[in-house]
Amino acid sequence: MEKAVFKFSPCRFLGLCLPLFFLLMSAGLAQSAPLRLALLPIPDVFPLYVAEEKGFFAAEGIEVTLLPVGSAVERDQLMQAGQIDGMVNDIAATASLNRDKIRGKIIAIARAPVAGSPLFRIVAGKDAPVKNIDDLAGVPIAISRNTVNEYLTGKMLSSLPEKSVVYQSVPVLPERLQLLMSGRIKAAVLPDPLGFAALADGAREITNDLSISDYSASTITFAAATLDNKAAEVKAFMRAWDKACAVINDNPEQFRPLFLEKIRVPKNIAAAYPIPQMPRYHVPSRQQWDDAMAWMVKMKLLDNPPGYENSVTDAFLP
């Protein structure tokens, strides 16, 4: 009887082993602790709910827990306490988080102004004698002080003398909208979808952040410790995020029921508010960061702002 002769074939060996390798790697990611993210009910976070519903996180072999929060303060406190891995916030919020040590890093732009979908609008009441930016000189504008809201308002009104821009602090958004629509204030800065809802009820848009799109953006920020200890999981997370952005951009209307379930949209615009296009493959520029830091120092919100290299990284982009 002839003896069987085994001939080693490297190509065949790799063909058999590679699928097993990727299967084991995927299983290893899934067995690690879930990534926890704190989310406000705003359009900027919508790709996360799409990724969850479409199974993109599971396909990447990771588990993600989405935690709804009621305020930016609650979100930031969870990050400072180490109870979450990531959040959707803004440049100023990340700089505040890193005021004395690097606790988090921006790894992507979550949302930016695109045609038809600004992040913020300056609107005037339907009966207010304010028709354009020049008419806002000396008129109190309702905003949330010492936040990105105020920073972007200053940018939108840069054509006015700085001393002529007057702010009125109304930090609670529903109250700000109510005061505007009742005529008790003449002008307000509102984020969408509230700004869009105000226009639908007769308010007048004076300007929006499409005019300053190089400065306006929300961001995805992860804890520095998570980026160090779970780099593979975060990269998988960002691949799932990008897949969700792609399918939203391709056909946003298919997701309107989910959008209305997860995102706070006033009833009067539930069918009309356009689901925004989502940016892909971007982090804030150095110019964006440095300009926001200069404003925070001017406002005495920071003494020594953290550097761009320590607070922004593109290493996790898909």
N, C-alpha and C positions, 0 to 999 in steps of 0.2 A: 504494500500500500504506500502510495506517495505521501510524503509529509506536506501539510499545508504550509505555504510560505507567506508570511505577513510582510507586505511592503509598506513602509511608512510614507505617507503622503502629507506634506505640510499643508497643502491647500485644503485637502479633505479634512485634516485635523482642525484647522481654523474654521472651516465651514460648519463643523459639528459643535465646536466650543463657543464660538461667538454668540449664537443665540442664547446659549445657557448663561454666558457672562452677562449679557444685557438683562436677562430675566432676573438673575440674582441681584444685579445692581438696582433694578427697579423695585424688587422686593425689599431690599435694604432701605431704600428711601421711604417706602410706605410704612415700614416698621418704626421709623423714627417718630419723635413727638410731632404732632401737627403744628404747622405754622399758624399763628394766631394773628388776625388783623382786626383793628378797630375801625369801623366805618360809619361816617355820617350818611344820612339818606340823600345824597347829592349825586348828580349825573356822573361826576368824576370817578365814582367807585363802581359804576355799572358793569364794566368788563369782568369784575370778580364774580358777580352773580351769574353772568353768562357762562364764564368758565366753569362754575360749579354745576349749572344746569346741563351744559353740553358734555360734561365728563372730562374736560381738558385736564383738570388737576389729577384725576385718577389715571388718565392716559399717560401722564408724566411720572406716575408712581409716587405721588406725594398726597398728603392729607392736609387740607387747609380749613381752618375754622374761621368763619366770618362773624364778627361780633358787632352788632349795631350799637351805636352810642348816641346819646342825646345832644352832646355839645363838643366843641373843640377842646374845651377845658378837660372834660372827662377823658377824651381820647389821649390828650397829652399826658395826663396824670397816669394813665395805664402804661404808657411808654416809659415814663420816668421811674415807675415802680417795677419795671421789668416784667410786667404781666402780659405783654403782647410782643410779637416779633416785628410787626410792621403796621403802617397806616398810610392813608392818603391825606397829605397836609399841604403846606406851602413852604417856600424858601425861608420866610421870616420865622415860621414855627420851628423849622429844623435848626436855624441859627440860635434861637432861644433855648432849644433842647441842649445845644452844645456850648452854652455860654461859659461853663467852667471845665468841661471835659467832653471828649467826643463820645456821645452816647448813640448817635445815629448817623446814617448817611443816605443821601438822596441817590436812588439808583435808576430813576427814570422820570420823565414828565408824564403825569397821568392824563392831564387835559390842558389844552391851550385854546385860545380864541380862534375859531374858524368861521368862514362866511356863514352868516345866519345863526351862529351859535356863540355869542360872546359869553364870558364868564360873569362879567359885571356890567350893569347899565346905570347911568345917572338919569333918573326920570323925574319929571315935574308933574304935579297934580293937574288934573284936567282943567281946573279953573284957575291955576296959578299963572301969573303974568310972566312966565319964563318960557321963552321961545328958542333960545340958543345959549351957547356957552357964555357969551358976554353978559347975558341977563342974569347969570348966576353970581356976578360980582356983588358981594355983600349980603347975599341970600343964605341963611343957614341951611346947610345940607346935612341930612340925617345919615350918620354912618356909625360904625363901630370903631372907636378910637384905638390908636396904638396897635392896629392889626394890618394885615395885607390890604384890607378894605380901604384904610386911610392912605396907605402908600400908593395904591393904584389910582385912587381918586385924585391925588396930587399930580400924578402923571397925566391923567386925562384932562386936567384943567391947567396944564403947564402954560397955556397961552395967556392966562390971567395973572395979574400981579399977585404974588404970594400973599400979601397982606389983605387982599380982597376976598380970599377964599375963607369962608366961615363954616365951621363944623358944629353940628349939634349931636351930642352923643345919644344914640338910641340903639343899644347893642342887641336887643331882642328883635329878631327879624319879623315875626308876625306883627309885633307892635309897630315897627317901622312902616310896614306896608299899610296897616290900618290907619295910622296917623296921616300918611300921604293921601290915601283914598278918601279920607273924611275931610281933607282940606286943612287939617291942623298944622301940617308942615307943607312947605311949598316944593321941596325937592328932597330926594333921597337916593342913596346908592343901594341897589338891590342886586343880589346874585340871581342868575337864572336857576330854576324856572320862575321865581317870584317876580323878577323884572318883566318877564314875558307875560305873566298873569296881570301885572299892573297895566301894561299896554293894552291888553285885551279888554280891560275894564275902563279904558278911556284916558289913562295917563299918557304923557308925551315923553318920548325918548329925546334926551338932549345930546348924549353921546354914549359910547360904550368902549370896552377895552380892545375892540378890533383895531382901534387907532393906535394902540400901544402894545401890539401883540408880541413884541420882542421882550416885554417885561412881565406879562401876565401869564401865569401857569400854576396849576396844582401839581404836586409831586408825589411819587411813591418813596417813602422813607422806611428803611429797615434799621433795627437795632444793630449797632456795631458788633456786639457779641454774636448775634445771629449770623451776620455776614462772615464772621471768622469761623464759627463752628458748624454752620449749615450751608456752606457756599453752594454745594451741589443742589440742595433743595431750593435755594433761592433762584438759582439759574433755571431750574425746572419750573418754578413758579412764574418766572418772567416769560418763559416759552408759552405757558398756558395763557398768561395775560395777553400776549401778542396774538395768539390764535383767536382769543375772544374779540380783540380789537378788529381783527381782519373780518370776522363774520358780521360784526356790528356794522362796520363801514360798508360791507357788501350789500346788506339788506336790513337796515335798522328796524323797519316796520314789523318784521317778523317777531321782534322781541318786545313790542309795546305792552302786551299783558304783563310780562315779567318786569318791565320798566316801571309800570304803574304800581306794581305790587311792592317793589323794593325802594323806589325813589319817591321822595315827597314832592308830588306835583299837585298844585291846586286844581280843584274839580273843573273850573271854568276853562281850563286849557288841556284837559286830559287827552283829548283826541288831536289837538292842534300843535302842541309843543313838539318841535322837531328833536328827535333823539340825536345828540351831537355825534359828529365824526370824532374818532379818537386818534390821537397822534401815536406814532410808532417810532421806535429806535432813537429816541432823543433823551438827553439829560439837559438840565439848565446850562447855559453858557457861562463862562467866567464873567462876562459883562453883566448878565442878569444877576449873578450872585453879588458881585462887587457893588452894583448900584443899590441893591436892597440893603447891603451891609452899611453903605454910606448913609442911607436914610435912617436905619436903626440907631446908628451912632448919633446922628443929628437930633433924633427924638429922645436920646438918652435911654434907649431900650437896651443898649449894649455899650460897654466900655471898650472891650477888645474883641471884635468879632472874629469868629473862627475862620480859617482860611478855606478857600475853595477846594484845594486838594484833599483836605481832611474831612470835608462834609459832602462832597459830590464824587461819585465814581461811575464810570461807564462799563465797568468790568462785568456787570450782570445783564447787560442788554442782550437780547436774543441774537 
